[in-house]
């Protein structure tokens, strides 16, 4: 259980923060700070104790190495973007907007600071706190240590309910995982984009989570499976079907995130970049609907296509128009994840196969030379 891509993640919701995908409100700021207080980190949470193979795999990724690549060296693009945002080299490694997506931040000695690269809690949610999910997610009995296979159905139901309520984004929650990725891979801060930062990564949820970031060792510590092994064991689901669902859910959440950014955008020079991401996601959904039609995707394309005429041009009603559209896309994305297991989506395989598992250039050079 470490990160999904991106980086989730993980993300600030301050009005000045560069990667916020939700509407900004005072309660969001408080929520962000509370989440940071609950971040434990890979070392303090002792993730390696139960997930040694997952942690070892994570350490090879650009997620784990992101602070070294982006934050510790105050030069190049890092210096360019930080300077444009008024961030110093010292504050870059503290409670900075850059660290929201290029690192994991936690409270240490009463201060918020970078503790690692993008890690488990970036995508799976902050684990600590009095009612956190860390200890509960691996406790299979109320009063004694027992093997997972001996857990009762009643205890499992209560345990998972607690974890969900505590903010854990489990592997079964494809919408939550994908949205965590999009919070950092879809960017909305207009000042940052104007300084030259990309408004979006060339990101695909299914492809990226199937490559460098894949970490499915729970049942067999020696084999990195193509889908979460405990999930397959319990549900009978297959990696092939799961990837189809991930492909669609990922595209829907990409559209949702872009629409939320578009709702807050006002700079005519930046709007086309953000709008382009939304339009591209909608075009991809139209293709998806042609190859494997579903009610949820059909509703989304029917909703968004009429908006394309004004998507690239600022309008007085943008905030309301695109926030409401994003909410509706989110609703359909959740329904899609709930209603489909991928078995009837084989028509998407041609599209999916055009996007092989993603590996960063750094990973390729170091681990895939042969």
KENU-534465 format. One record per atom (N, C-alpha, C): x, y, z. Coordinates in steps of 0.02 Angstrom, whole numbers, plus 50000, padded with zeros to 5 digits. Last residue first. Layout:
! residues N
XYZ ...
***
This chain:
! residues 370
508964980549025 508984974348988 508294972048966 508554991949091 509034992549037 509044986248993 507694994349196 507434990749138 507914991149079 508245001949300 508014995149314 507794991049253 508745014349255 509055011049312 508875003649318 507985018349146 508715018549141 509045014549196 506675017049196 506905013049139 507665012649137 506675026749296 506585019749314 506835015249258 506805038349220 507305036749271 507275029349290 505655038149144 506295037449110 506845035449160 504355027949218 504715034149208 505375032949174 503175017549140 503775017949180 504125024549166 501565010649117 501995016549117 502585015849165 500964998049009 501135000049077 501665005549076 500285005248854 500635000148893 500785002548963 498995009248772 499335012548828 499675007248871 498345001548686 498755006748656 499155010648709 497534993748761 498164990848739 498624995848704 496395001648774 496835000648832 497514998148810 495795000748647 496025007248673 496545006348729 495544986948644 495934990048591 496214996848614 494704984948755 495384982348756 495834985348702 493394988448757 493874993748771 494604991448764 492614977348744 492674981748686 493194987248695 492494971848868 493034969448826 493134973848764 491594974248970 491934979948940 492514977948895 491004965149051 490644966848989 490974972748952 491854964349160 491754958349120 491414959849053 491924975449243 492374975049186 492244969249139 491004977649339 491604973949360 492084972849302 489964991349383 490314987549331 490924983949359 489404999249484 488964995149442 489324990449394 490405006649549 489975002249588 489614997149543 490965014149449 491395009849488 490995004649527 489805021249410 490135016749363 490575011749401 489555029049522 489065023949501 489385018849455 490675037149520 490565032749578 490075027149559 490435043749400 491045039849408 490975034949466 489255050549426 489245045149377 489875040849382 489725059849521 489175055249538 489165049249490 490675066849446 490885062949504 490345057749523 489825073249356 490305068349331 490535063849388 489165081749445 488785076649408 489245071249380 490215089949486 489845085949535 489455080349501 490565095949365 491045091549398 490695087049449 489425103849344 489585098549297 490065093449328 489545112649450 488965108149447 489095102349400 490725118949411 490685115549476 490115110549476 490365124649290 490845119149290 490895115549357 489345134249327 489265129549271 489725123449279 489885142049431 489295137849442 489245132349389 490995147849367 491055144549432 490475139749443 490495153749246 490955148049246 490975144249312 489695164649219 489385159049255 489845153049262 490425173549141 490245175349210 489995169549252 491745164849053 491055167149057 490895168949130 493155162448946 492875164149011 492175167049007 493235148948834 493155156148840 492845157848908 493215135348820 493865138648811 493835146248820 491875131548835 492385128948881 493035132948879 490875134348749 491105139848791 491665137848838 490695122448679 490685128748643 490945134648683 490615112048768 491245113048733 491275119748696 489405109348823 489805114448856 490445116148818 488855098448756 488585105148742 488985110848773 489675087948817 489755089948747 489455096748731 489245085148949 489835089248937 489875091848865 488075077048947 488115083048989 488665087748965 488395066648864 487815070648848 487815077248886 489455061348935 489585064448870 489005068748848 488735056749050 489275061749056 489395065148989 487845047349001 487585053249036 488115058649039 488745037748951 488295041248906 488025047648937 489305033149068 489725036949021 489295040848972 488165026849123 488525031949159 488945036349113 487725016949031 487285022749048 487675028449080 488935012448908 488645011448974 488225017648990 489735004548768 489255009448796 488985007448864 491145002548710 490804998748763 490315003448798 491445010648600 491705003848602 491354999548654 490805022848626 490705019548561 490915012248563 491255026248751 490535024948743 490385021548677 492585028748721 492405023248766 491675021348757 492425040148643 492695034048614 492515027948656 491955048648742 491535047448683 491765041148647 493055048948826 492435045748849 491965044348792 493905056348745 494085049448762 493475045648787 493255068448749 493335065048685 493495057648696 493395071548884 492725070448857 492755066748790 494775073248890 494465067948930 493765066448903 494905084448807 495225078148789 494915072248826 494215094148881 493965092148814 494265085548793 495035095048995 494335092949001 494065090448934 496205099748935 496215093448972 495505090648979 495775111948882 496005106648838 496025099848871 495535119448994 494965117248954 495165111648908 496845122049031 496415118249075 495825115349037 497245129448917 497615123448938 497185119048983 496325140148909 496365135148856 496735128748875 496615147649032 496005143749024 496045138548968 497715155849018 497795149249050 497195144749037 497325167548963 497915164348935 498015157248961 496255171849040 496125169748971 496715166248938 496005167149203 496515169849159 496415167449087 495125160249281 494915166749257 495395169749206 494535145049354 494995148449309 494705155049284 493665137549427 494015142849462 494455147049417 493205128249334 492715132349371 493045138349405 494345121449298 494055126249250 493545130849284 494495113049406 494995118249393 494715123549347 493375105249385 493425109049448 493955114649440 493695099549261 493105104049267 493135108249331 494775091549297 494875097149250 494295102049254 494135082249381 494665086549407 494765092649362 493245075949289 493005079349348 493515084349375 494155070349197 493685075449175 493425079349235 494765061249283 495165066349248 494725072049225 493705053349316 493985057649368 494445062849339 493505047149190 492975051049220 493245055749274 494705040349175 494525045549127 493975050049155 494635031349282 495175036149278 495025041849230 493535023649246 493495027849306 494045033249305 494095017349131 493505021749127 493465026449186 495195010549183 495265014749124 494695019749119 494655002849285 495135008149301 495195013149243 493954993549209 493584998249252 494025004149270 495034987149148 494514990349107 494124995449148 495694981849258 496034986949218 495534990649173 494794972249300 494924977949343 495244983649303 494904962749198 494274966449207 494374972749249 496244958649220 496024961249155 495384965349162 496264953749349 496664959749333 496424962849268 494634949049412 495254947749375 495614954249361 493744943949562 493894948449507 494554946849474 493434937149673 493454933249611 493594937549550 493484943449795 492934945149749 492904940649688 494564938349868 493914939149901 493344940149851 495634937949778 495464931949817 494754932449845 495694950949732 495534945549685 495304939349723 496054957249853 495434959149819 495224953649770 497284951649875 496754950149922 496074951849891 497994957049764 497904949849772 497344948049820 497694969449647 497744967949719 497544960749734 498504964249494 497944967349529 498014965649603 499614958049449 499344963349407 498734966749437 500854955349582 500304953349538 500024959349500 502374951749617 502004958049608 501444956749557 502874939849732 502594940949665 502184947449663 503234937749860 503754936949809 503514938649740 502184938049947 502684943349954 503204943149899 500574935549912 501214932449897 501754937949896 499604944349962 499524937049970 500174933449960 500174957349933 499904955549999 499854948050010 500744963849825 501114958349855 500774955149916 500694974749712 500184969949736 500504963549763 501054987649649 501324985049712 500834980249745 501504998649519 501144992549537 501464989549600 502225009249469 501895010049533 501515003949557 502705005649343 503185007049397 502855007049465 501174999849295 501884999549280 502315000249342 499875002049324 500044995249303 500794994349291 499635015149346 499605010849405 499775003549388 499715019949215 500225021849264 500225017149324 498565014249151 499245013149127 499775014349180 497475019049227 497575011949216 498295010349196 497665033349223 497625029649286 497785022249276 498745042649132 498185038049126 498195033449186 499415058649094 499275053449144 498675049149124 500375069249066 500115064549016 499945058149053 499835081949182 500295076749160 499965072649105 499425099249159 499225092249170 499775087649148 500015111249145 499365111249178 499125104149192 501745113949180 501225110649142 500565110649181 502395130249215 502245123449238 501685120349196 502525143449177 502795138349133 502675131149155 501885153349241 502615153249249 502945147749208 500585150049220 500845155749182 501605156049186 500475140149316 500445138349246 500735143849202 500535148349430 501035143249419 501065141149345 499385155949415 500035159349420 500605154349405 498375146449418 498505150149357 499185153649357 498265130449472 498505136949493 498735140949433 497875117649431 497435123249419 497685130149438 498245101649362 498465107549399 498025113549381 498245084849385 497865090149351 497975096449393 499005077349469 499155076949398 498745081649355 498495078949596 499165081549581 499335081349507 497245074149591 497345080249629 498035083149618 497315061949527 497145067849487 497255074349525 497565053049633 498065054249581 497935060849545 496355053549699 496965055549734 497515057049684 495515048249603 495445055249619 496055057849657 495935034849606 496035038849546 495985046249561 495525031349736 496225030949716 496365035349656 494115033349728 494525036949776 495265037049758 493765024149626 493625031349619 494065035349665 494155011949682 494495014549622 494365021949611 494265004349815 493975010849801 494325014149741 494994993349843 494344992249810 494024998749789 496074997849912 496174996049842 495524994749806 495515012050015 495715005050004 495755003449929 495895025050096 495675023850027 495945016950008 495365029850256 495775025350216 495475024450146 494565037550339 494895040750282 495355036350242 493795032250435 494415035450458 494815038550400 492835025850363 492645031850398 493255035750423 493605014850320 493315019550271 493145026250305 493875008850443 494425011250401 494175016350350 492585005150486 492995009850525 493545012950482 492274996050386 491855002050395 492245007350434 493214986250409 493254990050347 492834996450351 492734981650535 493414984150527 493474988650465 491454977050509 491544982550556 492234985750547 491764966550420 491314971950399 491414978150443 492574958450501 492844961550441 492414967450418 491654954250597 492224958450617 492524961950556 490794946750517 490534952450554 491104957150574 491594936550470 491304941250422 491064947550457 493094934050567 492384932950553 492134938250504 494704928150523 494274933850541 493544932250523 495564918750478 495114916850533 494644922550554 496394924250384 495914919250361 495404917350415 497274932150458 496744935450419 496204930450400 497614925250621 497744925850549 497144928950513 497554935650769 497384929550733 497534930650659 497804942550925 498074942050857 497884935350826 496344948551013 496914944051007 497164943850935 495214956751015 495634956351075 496244951851070 494544957350892 494484962950939 494984962750996 495464953250744 495054951150802 495064956950852 496274958250649 495744953650627 495324950850684 496994972650602 496794969150662 496184964850648 497354981050502 497694974550504 497514970550566 496644992550519 496594989250454 496924982450453 496954997750646 496324994050636 496314990150571 498145004750633 498134998550671 497514994350656 497695015350537 498315011350532 498265004650568 496635023950543 496515017250515 497115012650519 496265033850692 496545032450627 496465025250605 495815040350805 495365035550772 495615033750703 496945047950838 496615043750888 496165038450857 498175047350706 497645050350744 497315045450791 498585040850541 498645041550612 498055044850646 498495040450401 498325034350439 498305035250514 497855048550259 498225049250322 498005043850371 497745038950106 497465042950160 497885043050223 498325033049998 497865028950038 497575032550097 499175042349941 498625039549901 498115035849942 499965046450045 499805051249992 499215048849951 500275035650121 499715039750143 499525045050093 501415030550047 500805026850057 500195031250072 502135045449965 502145038849997 501445035950007 503315055349893 502595053849890 502515046549911 504695055550011 504385056549946 503645055149950 504685063250175 504865058050127 504595060050059 504455074250251 504745068550285 504945062950237 504385091750260 504435085950215 504765080150253 503415098850395 504015098250354 503985091850311 502715109050515 502575105050455 503205104850413 503165107750689 503175111250624 503015106350567 503295100650805 502815106150804 502785109950738 504145090250773 504365095450820 503935101650815 503245088050628 503825085650666 504085091350709 501915083650532 502115087950587 502685084550625 502245080850356 501975078950421 502215083950474 502135077250182 502245081950236 501915079350300 502905069850047 502435068650102 502615073450158 503045077249882 503305074449944 502735072449990 502495084249780 503145081149767 503445077949829 501315089949824 501285084649773 501945081249760 501655098449927 501015095049929 500995089149881 502815104949897 502875098849935 502215095049941 502285116249836 502665111449796 502705104649831 501735123449939 501285120349891 501645115249848 502565120150098 502495123450033 502005119849988 503025118850235 502325118350216 502195122050150 504635114250184 504175114950241 503455114250215 505455115050079 505455108650115 505025108950178 505305128050040 505125122849992 505045116050027 505855136450131 505135134850139 504905129450092 507165137150078 507035134250144 506315132150153 507025143149956 507315136449958 507185133150025 505395151349951 506115151149959 506365144049960 504125156649844 504345151349889 505105151249891 503425164349752 503665167449814 503885162449866 503135159049631 502615158349682 502825161349749 504295161049561 503685164049535 503125163949587 505145152849636 505245160149636 504615163649613 504645140349599 504625142549669 504685150149674 504945139949462 504245139749485 504185142349557 506365141149464 505935145349422 505225145649449 506795130749545 506925137749565 506465142449527 506335120049466 506145120749536 506225128049558 506995121549344 506275122949348 506035123749419 508575125949415 508175124049357 507435126049365 508615123849596 508895125849532 508425123749476 508815117949732 508475124149715 508785127049652 508565102149771 509005106049727 508625112249704 507515097049844 508155098249878 508635102549836 506435095349751 506405100049807 507075101849837 506565086049645 506195092249635 506275097549690 507325074749677 507325077149609 507055084249602 507085072849811 507775073449788 507815076549719 505675071449808 505985077149842 506715078249821 505525059349725 505305065949702 505625071749741 505735046249755 506325050449743 506155057749727 504495040449766 504935040449824 505505045349816 504085042749632 503705045349688 504145045849750 504935035449556 505035042749556 504605046049610 505375020249647 504965024449604 505155031849607 505995012149737 506295012649670 505955017849626 505195011849848 505835015349853 506185016149786 504145003249813 504045010449815 504705014249813 504744990849833 504554992849766 504465000449762 504874990949971 505474990149929 505334992449858 503534991750008 503984997250024 504614996949981 503074979249962 502774985449937 503244991449949 503824970550037 503914970549964 503624976949934 503374973150169 504074974050150 504184974550074 502194975950253 502214976850180 502934977850155 502334974850387 501844970450355 501874970650279 503464983050407 503344977250450 502874972250416 503424994250329 503844988650306 503714982250346 502725003750400 502395000250346 502764993950324 502885011450517 503195004850511 502855000650458 502525024050539 501975019250533 502235012150528 503785029950534 503415029850597 502835024850596 504095027450394 504515025150449 504125024650514 503075033150316 503245026050307 503645023350366 501925043750406 502525042550367 502705035250366 500805049550467 501305046250508 501965045450470 499645062450469 500135058950428 500675055950473 498865070350546 498755063150552 499235059050509 499175083150511 499315081050580 499255073550588 498655083350383 499375083450391 499565081150461 497295083850414 497565077950380 498325077550389 497185096550467 497045090850509 497325084450479 497485104250355 497935104450412 497815098550458 496365101150275 497035099650252 497525099450311 495325105950351 495355098850337 496055096950315 495555119550348 495595116050412 495665108550400 495315121650212 495965123250240 496055119450305 493975118050205 494455114150168 495155115250195 493365128150278 493345121350305 493835116850269 493505138950193 493885138850255 493915131850285 493665133250023 493275135750079 493695135250142 493685130249851 494055132449909 493575135249961 493265115049769 493105121949782 493425124049848 494675104649725 494015105749754 493895113249762 495935103649682 495425101949634 494725102849661 497485111649700 496835110349728 496325108949674 498805114249666 498505108049642 497815106749670 499315126049719 499325125049647 498945118949624 498525137149833 498885131049819 498795129049747 497785147849870 498395149249834 498765142949814 496735141949937 496575145749877 497205147249837 497145125249987 497165132349997 496995135949933 497195111749981 496595114949956 496565122249973 498525100849931 498265106549968 497615108949938 498735083249941 498625089249902 498315094749944 498785072250007 499345073949966 499265080849939 499675058949793 499465061249797 499725064049828 499705057249744 499345060349789 499345063149837 500235053749633 500655057249681 500195059449728 500315045349560 500365052049562 500435052549614 499935033449582 500255038949546 500045044049558 499825028649728 499575027349663 499945032149617 500895021849850 500565027149814 500245024849750 500645008549943 500995014849947 500645019949903 500424994150000 500005000050000 500445006250000 
***
